[in-house]
Amino acid sequence: MDVDWDDLKTVLALVRAGSLAAAGAALGVNYTTVARRVQRAEAAVGVPLFERLAGGYQATETGLLVAEHASEMEARENALLRRLQGRDQTLSGPLVITAPQLLIGPMIAPVLDRFSTLHPDVSVKIRATNDLLNLNRREADLAIRISRNPGDTLMGLRLCAQHGASFASPELAARIAADPQGRIDWIVYEFSPQVPKKALELYPNSRVRMVFDDMVAMLGAARAGLGVVRMPLFLGRTTPGLVQVPMLPPQPYIDIWVVAHPDVWRSAKVTAFRDLLVPQFRKMRHLFVSGTGSEETEQVHRETNA
């Protein structure tokens, strides 16, 4: 029996994803390639690895066994590649960075600009997502995360604390100021679909007008005057067409971290990017919090297990 490693990885990806298209997206190939590799793996082992169902591919007992061993092989391969990457002290080659989309424009783009100017031989790829990509599986080299749990097996620095507050369009803010006893419409996020408790205590005439599942869409709706939105201070302060309103006093929000796998934390490219990123957040800390103190200065310099 001779099974190609690419075919084993494809079996593993299909077990994880459940569909040809999703497995292909994870592997960076099309779904026909996934189907061909699975058929080749099944021919090599001599038994079916998946049941073809209307809702997708369901692994057989043998398929799960193959995927389990493929996962162990993948982990060993990733461990080796991470160790090699950590020993790399050259400022050339690929660097994959992941960060939330809304942080990139106002905060991270200037760092990217300076980094690419200083290190033109580094090929930077940005994965803009709120998903916590798996750094163990090398889905990214360095991650900037807004999270209460940025990854307890990772190395990291807290870039800054955050506060959240309420924002609205200037026109809506003026109407509220003129008639604070009138109805106040809110635009809320689906994972917290109520008017913030503190805001309701201060302004009992508040009500939810719309529920959204995307912050970019909420920003657009707020700028159009559809309602008040709770958001991180930096986002409201850097978004044209929004002003802070007193419906919700500034309150602690989720911290921002930069993290990487311990194996790659001190590699040259990761270190060089981090050395530009940390001062940028220190310089712009006033955008994130309603006041500054010694805690953020101390924390941002302290390396810790994130």
Backbone hydrogen bonds, N-H to C=O, Kabsch-Sander energy under -0.5 kcal/mol:
donor,donor_aa,acceptor,acceptor_aa,energy
4,D,2,D,-0.5
8,L,4,D,-2.0
9,K,5,W,-2.6
10,T,6,D,-1.7
11,V,7,D,-2.2
12,L,8,L,-2.3
13,A,9,K,-2.5
14,L,10,T,-2.3
15,V,11,V,-2.2
16,R,12,L,-2.2
17,A,13,A,-2.5
18,G,14,L,-2.8
23,A,19,S,-2.4
24,G,20,L,-2.6
25,A,21,A,-2.3
26,A,22,A,-2.0
27,L,23,A,-1.8
28,G,24,G,-1.6
29,V,24,G,-2.4
33,T,30,N,-0.6
34,V,30,N,-1.5
35,A,31,Y,-2.4
36,R,32,T,-2.3
37,R,33,T,-2.5
38,V,34,V,-2.3
39,Q,35,A,-2.3
40,R,36,R,-2.0
41,A,37,R,-2.4
42,E,38,V,-2.6
43,A,39,Q,-2.1
44,A,40,R,-1.8
45,V,41,A,-2.1
46,G,42,E,-2.0
47,V,42,E,-0.5
51,E,58,Q,-3.3
52,R,50,F,-0.5
53,L,51,E,-0.9
53,L,56,G,-2.4
56,G,53,L,-1.3
57,Y,18,G,-2.3
58,Q,51,E,-2.4
59,A,57,Y,-0.5
60,T,49,L,-2.2
64,L,60,T,-2.4
65,L,61,E,-1.8
66,V,62,T,-2.6
67,A,63,G,-2.5
68,E,64,L,-2.4
69,H,65,L,-2.0
70,A,66,V,-2.4
71,S,67,A,-2.4
72,E,68,E,-1.6
73,M,69,H,-2.2
74,E,70,A,-2.6
75,A,71,S,-2.4
76,R,72,E,-1.9
77,E,73,M,-2.3
78,N,74,E,-2.9
79,A,75,A,-2.2
80,L,76,R,-2.1
81,L,77,E,-2.5
82,R,78,N,-2.7
83,R,79,A,-2.2
84,L,80,L,-2.3
85,Q,81,L,-2.4
86,G,82,R,-2.6
87,R,83,R,-1.1
88,D,84,L,-0.5
88,D,85,Q,-1.2
89,Q,87,R,-0.6
92,S,90,T,-0.6
93,G,121,D,-2.0
95,L,123,S,-2.3
97,I,95,L,-0.6
97,I,125,K,-2.8
98,T,142,L,-2.4
99,A,127,R,-1.4
103,L,100,P,-1.4
104,I,100,P,-1.0
104,I,101,Q,-0.7
105,G,101,Q,-0.8
107,M,103,L,-1.6
108,I,103,L,-1.6
109,A,104,I,-3.0
112,L,108,I,-2.4
113,D,109,A,-2.5
114,R,110,P,-2.1
115,F,111,V,-2.9
116,S,112,L,-2.5
117,T,113,D,-1.5
118,L,114,R,-2.5
119,H,115,F,-2.6
122,V,119,H,-1.8
123,S,93,G,-2.3
123,S,121,D,-0.5
124,V,122,V,-0.9
125,K,95,L,-2.7
127,R,97,I,-2.9
128,A,126,I,-0.7
129,T,99,A,-1.6
129,T,127,R,-0.9
133,L,131,D,-1.4
135,L,133,L,-0.9
138,R,135,L,-0.9
139,E,134,N,-2.4
141,D,96,V,-2.4
142,L,96,V,-1.7
143,A,259,V,-2.9
144,I,98,T,-2.8
145,R,143,A,-0.6
145,R,257,W,-2.5
147,S,145,R,-0.8
147,S,255,D,-1.3
151,G,306,A,-0.6
154,L,151,G,-1.6
155,M,260,A,-2.7
156,G,304,T,-2.8
157,L,258,V,-2.2
158,R,299,Q,-0.6
159,L,157,L,-0.8
159,L,256,I,-2.0
160,C,256,I,-1.4
162,Q,253,Y,-0.5
163,H,288,F,-2.3
164,G,251,Q,-3.0
165,A,231,M,-2.4
166,S,245,V,-0.6
166,S,248,L,-0.9
167,F,229,V,-2.5
168,A,243,V,-2.2
169,S,222,A,-0.6
173,A,169,S,-2.8
174,A,170,P,-2.2
175,R,171,E,-1.9
176,I,172,L,-2.4
177,A,173,A,-2.3
178,A,174,A,-2.0
179,D,175,R,-1.8
182,G,179,D,-1.8
184,I,205,N,-1.7
185,D,183,R,-0.6
186,W,207,R,-2.0
187,I,228,V,-3.1
188,V,186,W,-0.5
188,V,210,M,-2.3
189,Y,192,S,-0.5
190,E,212,F,-2.3
192,S,189,Y,-1.9
194,Q,192,S,-0.5
200,L,196,P,-2.3
201,E,197,K,-2.0
202,L,198,K,-1.9
203,Y,199,A,-3.0
206,S,203,Y,-1.8
207,R,184,I,-2.3
209,R,186,W,-3.0
209,R,207,R,-0.5
210,M,186,W,-1.4
212,F,188,V,-2.9
218,M,214,D,-1.8
219,L,215,M,-2.5
220,G,216,V,-1.9
221,A,217,A,-2.3
222,A,218,M,-2.6
223,R,219,L,-2.6
224,A,220,G,-1.5
225,G,222,A,-1.6
226,L,221,A,-2.4
228,V,185,D,-2.8
229,V,167,F,-2.6
230,R,187,I,-0.5
231,M,165,A,-2.4
233,L,163,H,-3.0
235,L,232,P,-0.5
236,G,232,P,-1.9
237,R,233,L,-2.8
238,T,234,F,-1.3
239,T,235,L,-0.6
239,T,236,G,-0.6
242,L,239,T,-1.1
243,V,168,A,-2.8
245,V,166,S,-2.4
248,L,245,V,-0.8
251,Q,164,G,-2.4
253,Y,162,Q,-2.6
256,I,160,C,-2.5
257,W,145,R,-3.0
258,V,157,L,-2.4
259,V,143,A,-3.0
260,A,155,M,-2.2
264,V,261,H,-1.6
265,W,261,H,-1.2
267,S,264,V,-1.7
268,A,88,D,-2.1
271,T,267,S,-2.7
272,A,268,A,-2.6
273,F,269,K,-2.2
274,R,270,V,-2.4
275,D,271,T,-2.4
276,L,272,A,-0.7
276,L,273,F,-0.9
277,L,273,F,-2.2
278,V,274,R,-2.4
280,Q,276,L,-1.2
281,F,277,L,-1.9
282,R,278,V,-2.1
283,K,279,P,-2.6
284,M,280,Q,-1.7
285,R,282,R,-1.0
287,L,284,M,-2.1
288,F,285,R,-1.6
289,V,285,R,-1.2
297,T,293,G,-0.9
298,E,294,S,-2.3
299,Q,295,E,-2.7
300,V,296,E,-2.3
301,H,297,T,-0.6
301,H,298,E,-0.8
302,R,298,E,-0.5
302,R,299,Q,-1.3
303,E,301,H,-0.7
304,T,156,G,-2.1
306,A,154,L,-1.6
306,A,304,T,-0.8
